[in-house]
Amino acid sequence: MKLRAAVCSGILVGILVAWSGLGAHAAGPIRLATGPAGDFFWIMGKELCRVWSAEDLAAEVVETTGDRENLALVVSGKADAALVSGFALADFLAEQPGAPVVTVASCWKSAVHVMLNNEFIKTDTLRDLEGRHLYLGPEASPYGNAVRRILAGLGIKPYRYVREIAKSELLGVMTDFIGRELDGAVIVGPVADPMVRDIVGGTGGIMGLIPADQADVSALSGAGLPVFALTIPKETYPYQTEDLVVIGVGTYLVARPDLSDETARKLAAGIFDNAGRIAAYFPRGGTLSVEEAAAHPVAPLHPGLK
């Protein structure tokens, strides 16, 4: 009887060791926390799960209310991975230092496009936004929040335009200079962003793009904001005759550190090996780059990807 118990115990220990080596969620599909149905993370999450499942890594989308819930689900183990914005991830880690969250891949890069009526471009720096009437994005949106924090971090105080404007209205408002409703806009989006192209081109060159300098990026990074320098190649937008360095923000695929090394590698490889397919499904997928897979992490890299 004692021998049988010892053998059973040994088998159980072996199973537990093997299971722990595979990670906490080796069985069942990968659960990817995204966001509300129809938003960017949900749309891209659906496509990523299709890509991974085609690569023999079953995955399914977990619909959530957004970044905060995504991170809470990963930390609690109720989701295996999540798509999150850099600002939300940085805030979460500042509130919960040491939280079990690691980066599997840096995914989509977005540029902070700063456009201003050429009449007000005096120094060709972000300081020209001081006191101007600007569209900064919806107050409650993640990107609108990021823009406000970036400007506040640089000590720039625009004259906030009080009436909310839908993106679909922007071009009309910015070309109507009789009422001088807006002097400019700050839009966070991929390179190239169709809305930015429409505004710069549609206003006939009246709106100019303003660069950021490395000192601005360094000041924001030093203050704990998850930003980096990003170059927009010349002729990306109408009337843009030279490369433009701007502030960049990231989107990340994160997980718990106990996700198995093999699974983490498959998740990352599935994204960048299928960048063309993802871009065909959704244009922003075209900003995926294997060279950027480990760039600008906010949370540490998964140990299996170092």
C-alpha positions as CSV (number, residue, x, y, z in Angstrom):
1,M,0.0,0.0,0.0
2,K,2.8,2.4,0.9
3,L,4.6,1.6,-2.3
4,R,1.5,2.3,-4.4
5,A,1.0,5.6,-2.5
6,A,4.6,6.6,-3.2
7,V,4.2,5.7,-6.9
8,C,1.0,7.7,-7.2
9,S,2.6,10.6,-5.4
10,G,5.5,10.5,-7.8
11,I,3.3,10.4,-10.8
12,L,1.2,13.4,-9.4
13,V,4.4,15.4,-8.8
14,G,5.6,14.6,-12.3
15,I,2.3,15.8,-13.8
16,L,2.3,19.0,-11.8
17,V,5.9,19.8,-12.8
18,A,5.2,19.2,-16.4
19,W,2.0,21.3,-16.2
20,S,3.8,24.1,-14.5
21,G,6.5,24.1,-17.2
22,L,3.8,24.5,-19.9
23,G,2.3,27.5,-18.1
24,A,-0.8,28.1,-16.2
25,H,-3.2,28.0,-19.2
26,A,-1.8,25.2,-21.4
27,A,-5.3,23.6,-21.8
28,G,-8.1,25.2,-23.8
29,P,-8.0,28.1,-26.2
30,I,-6.0,31.3,-25.5
31,R,-8.4,33.9,-24.1
32,L,-7.6,37.3,-25.5
33,A,-9.2,40.3,-23.7
34,T,-9.9,43.1,-26.2
35,G,-12.6,45.7,-25.7
36,P,-16.3,46.4,-26.6
37,A,-17.7,44.8,-29.7
38,G,-16.8,46.9,-32.8
39,D,-13.9,48.9,-31.4
40,F,-10.4,48.7,-32.7
41,F,-9.0,46.2,-30.2
42,W,-12.1,43.9,-30.7
43,I,-11.8,44.0,-34.5
44,M,-8.1,43.3,-34.4
45,G,-8.5,40.7,-31.7
46,K,-10.9,38.8,-33.9
47,E,-8.4,38.7,-36.7
48,L,-5.5,37.7,-34.4
49,C,-7.5,34.8,-33.0
50,R,-8.2,33.6,-36.5
51,V,-4.5,33.8,-37.4
52,W,-3.4,32.0,-34.2
53,S,-6.1,29.3,-34.6
54,A,-5.0,28.7,-38.2
55,E,-1.5,28.2,-36.7
56,D,-2.8,25.4,-34.4
57,L,-3.0,27.7,-31.4
58,A,-6.7,27.9,-30.6
59,A,-7.7,31.3,-29.4
60,E,-10.9,33.2,-28.7
61,V,-11.9,36.8,-28.0
62,V,-13.1,38.0,-24.6
63,E,-15.2,41.0,-25.0
64,T,-14.6,43.7,-22.3
65,T,-15.2,47.3,-21.4
66,G,-11.6,48.2,-22.3
67,D,-8.0,48.6,-21.1
68,R,-8.6,48.5,-17.4
69,E,-10.7,45.4,-17.4
70,N,-8.3,43.7,-19.8
71,L,-5.4,44.2,-17.4
72,A,-7.5,43.1,-14.4
73,L,-8.5,39.9,-16.3
74,V,-4.9,39.1,-17.1
75,V,-3.7,39.6,-13.6
76,S,-6.5,37.5,-12.2
77,G,-5.8,34.7,-14.7
78,K,-9.3,35.0,-16.2
79,A,-7.6,36.0,-19.5
80,D,-4.4,34.7,-20.9
81,A,-3.5,37.8,-23.0
82,A,-4.8,41.2,-23.7
83,L,-4.5,44.1,-26.1
84,V,-3.9,47.4,-24.3
85,S,-2.8,51.0,-25.0
86,G,0.5,52.2,-23.7
87,F,-0.9,54.9,-21.5
88,A,-3.4,52.5,-19.8
89,L,-0.6,50.0,-19.2
90,A,1.8,52.6,-17.7
91,D,-1.0,53.9,-15.4
92,F,-1.8,50.4,-14.3
93,L,1.8,49.5,-13.5
94,A,2.3,52.8,-11.6
95,E,-0.7,52.0,-9.5
96,Q,0.2,48.3,-9.0
97,P,4.1,48.1,-9.1
98,G,5.2,44.5,-9.6
99,A,1.8,43.4,-11.1
100,P,2.3,40.1,-13.0
101,V,2.1,41.6,-16.5
102,V,4.7,41.2,-19.3
103,T,4.9,42.2,-22.9
104,V,4.5,39.6,-25.6
105,A,4.8,42.0,-28.5
106,S,4.7,45.7,-29.3
107,C,2.1,45.9,-31.9
108,W,0.6,49.0,-33.5
109,K,2.5,52.3,-33.4
110,S,0.5,55.5,-33.7
111,A,1.7,59.0,-34.3
112,V,0.6,62.1,-32.5
113,H,-0.2,64.3,-35.6
114,V,-0.1,68.0,-34.7
115,M,-1.7,70.2,-37.3
116,L,-2.0,74.0,-37.1
117,N,-3.0,76.8,-39.4
118,N,0.2,78.1,-41.0
119,E,-0.7,81.6,-39.8
120,F,0.1,80.5,-36.3
121,I,3.2,78.5,-37.0
122,K,6.0,80.8,-35.7
123,T,8.6,78.5,-34.2
124,D,7.6,75.3,-36.0
125,T,7.6,73.6,-32.5
126,L,4.8,72.3,-30.3
127,R,4.9,75.6,-28.4
128,D,3.0,77.2,-31.3
129,L,-0.1,75.4,-29.8
130,E,-0.1,77.7,-26.8
131,G,-3.4,79.6,-26.6
132,R,-4.8,78.1,-29.9
133,H,-8.3,76.7,-30.5
134,L,-7.6,73.0,-31.0
135,Y,-9.5,69.7,-31.6
136,L,-8.0,67.2,-29.1
137,G,-10.3,64.3,-29.5
138,P,-13.2,63.3,-27.3
139,E,-12.6,64.0,-23.6
140,A,-13.2,60.4,-22.5
141,S,-11.4,58.6,-25.3
142,P,-8.1,57.0,-24.6
143,Y,-6.4,59.0,-27.4
144,G,-8.0,62.2,-26.3
145,N,-6.7,61.6,-22.8
146,A,-3.2,60.8,-24.1
147,V,-3.1,64.1,-26.1
148,R,-4.2,66.2,-23.1
149,R,-1.5,64.5,-20.9
150,I,1.2,65.0,-23.5
151,L,0.4,68.7,-23.8
152,A,0.2,69.1,-20.0
153,G,3.5,67.3,-19.6
154,L,5.1,69.9,-21.9
155,G,3.4,72.8,-20.1
156,I,1.4,73.7,-23.2
157,K,-2.0,75.2,-22.6
158,P,-4.2,75.5,-25.7
159,Y,-7.4,77.5,-25.7
160,R,-9.6,74.4,-25.5
161,Y,-12.4,74.4,-28.0
162,V,-15.5,73.6,-25.9
163,R,-17.9,72.1,-28.4
164,E,-17.2,68.5,-29.1
165,I,-16.7,67.8,-32.8
166,A,-17.1,64.4,-34.5
167,K,-14.2,63.4,-36.7
168,S,-16.6,63.4,-39.6
169,E,-17.1,67.1,-39.0
170,L,-13.5,68.1,-38.7
171,L,-12.6,68.8,-42.3
172,G,-15.7,71.0,-42.7
173,V,-15.0,73.0,-39.5
174,M,-11.3,73.4,-40.3
175,T,-11.9,74.7,-43.8
176,D,-14.5,77.3,-42.6
177,F,-12.1,80.0,-41.6
178,I,-14.8,82.7,-41.6
179,G,-15.9,81.7,-38.1
180,R,-12.3,80.8,-37.0
181,E,-13.7,77.8,-35.1
182,L,-10.5,75.9,-35.0
183,D,-6.9,76.8,-35.4
184,G,-5.7,73.2,-35.5
185,A,-6.1,69.6,-34.3
186,V,-4.1,66.9,-32.7
187,I,-5.0,63.4,-33.9
188,V,-3.5,60.1,-32.7
189,G,-3.5,57.6,-35.5
190,P,-1.4,55.3,-37.7
191,V,1.0,56.5,-40.4
192,A,-0.5,57.3,-42.8
193,D,-3.8,58.4,-41.2
194,P,-6.6,59.0,-43.7
195,M,-8.2,61.8,-41.6
196,V,-4.9,63.6,-41.4
197,R,-4.4,63.2,-45.1
198,D,-7.9,64.6,-45.8
199,I,-7.4,67.6,-43.5
200,V,-3.9,68.6,-44.8
201,G,-4.9,68.0,-48.4
202,G,-8.5,69.2,-48.1
203,T,-7.5,72.6,-46.7
204,G,-5.1,73.2,-49.6
205,G,-1.9,73.3,-47.5
206,I,-3.4,75.9,-45.1
207,M,-2.9,73.3,-42.3
208,G,0.8,72.4,-41.6
209,L,2.2,69.5,-39.6
210,I,4.4,70.4,-36.7
211,P,7.3,68.3,-35.5
212,A,8.3,67.3,-32.0
213,D,12.0,67.4,-30.9
214,Q,13.9,64.8,-28.9
215,A,13.9,67.1,-25.9
216,D,10.1,66.9,-25.8
217,V,10.1,63.2,-26.1
218,S,12.8,62.8,-23.4
219,A,10.9,65.2,-21.0
220,L,7.7,63.2,-21.4
221,S,9.5,59.8,-21.0
222,G,11.3,61.1,-17.9
223,A,7.9,62.1,-16.5
224,G,6.7,58.5,-16.9
225,L,4.7,58.9,-20.1
226,P,4.9,55.9,-22.5
227,V,6.0,57.8,-25.6
228,F,8.9,57.6,-28.1
229,A,10.2,59.4,-31.2
230,L,8.6,58.3,-34.5
231,T,9.5,59.4,-38.0
232,I,6.9,60.1,-40.6
233,P,8.7,59.8,-44.0
234,K,8.5,62.7,-46.4
235,E,5.5,62.8,-48.8
236,T,3.4,60.7,-46.5
237,Y,0.9,63.6,-46.4
238,P,0.2,66.3,-49.0
239,Y,2.6,69.3,-48.7
240,Q,5.0,67.3,-46.6
241,T,8.4,67.8,-48.2
242,E,10.7,66.3,-45.6
243,D,10.8,63.6,-42.9
244,L,9.0,64.6,-39.8
245,V,9.8,63.4,-36.2
246,V,6.8,63.3,-34.0
247,I,5.7,61.8,-30.7
248,G,4.7,58.1,-31.0
249,V,2.5,56.0,-28.7
250,G,2.1,52.2,-28.7
251,T,-0.3,49.3,-28.5
252,Y,0.8,46.1,-26.8
253,L,-0.1,42.5,-26.5
254,V,0.5,41.6,-22.8
255,A,0.2,38.4,-20.7
256,R,1.1,37.0,-17.3
257,P,4.7,35.9,-17.0
258,D,3.6,32.3,-16.3
259,L,2.3,32.0,-19.8
260,S,4.5,29.3,-21.3
261,D,7.5,30.3,-23.3
262,E,6.4,28.3,-26.3
263,T,2.9,29.9,-26.2
264,A,4.4,33.4,-25.9
265,R,6.6,32.7,-28.9
266,K,3.7,31.4,-31.0
267,L,1.6,34.4,-30.2
268,A,4.3,36.8,-31.2
269,A,5.3,34.8,-34.3
270,G,1.7,34.5,-35.4
271,I,1.3,38.3,-35.5
272,F,4.4,39.2,-37.4
273,D,4.5,36.1,-39.8
274,N,1.0,37.1,-40.9
275,A,1.3,40.9,-41.0
276,G,0.2,41.0,-44.7
277,R,-2.9,39.0,-44.0
278,I,-3.8,41.2,-41.0
279,A,-3.2,44.4,-43.1
280,A,-5.5,43.1,-45.8
281,Y,-8.2,42.6,-43.2
282,F,-7.7,45.9,-41.5
283,P,-5.5,48.7,-42.8
284,R,-3.9,49.5,-39.4
285,G,-2.4,46.0,-39.5
286,G,0.0,47.5,-42.1
287,T,1.9,49.2,-39.3
288,L,3.0,45.9,-37.9
289,S,6.8,45.3,-38.1
290,V,8.8,42.4,-36.8
291,E,11.6,44.9,-36.2
292,E,9.4,46.6,-33.7
293,A,8.2,43.5,-31.9
294,A,10.2,44.2,-28.8
295,A,10.5,48.0,-29.2
296,H,9.5,50.6,-26.6
297,P,8.0,48.1,-24.0
298,V,6.1,49.6,-21.1
299,A,6.0,46.3,-19.2
300,P,9.0,43.9,-19.2
301,L,9.3,41.4,-22.0
302,H,8.0,37.9,-21.4
303,P,11.0,35.9,-20.1
304,G,10.7,33.4,-23.1
305,L,11.2,36.2,-25.6
306,K,14.4,37.8,-24.3
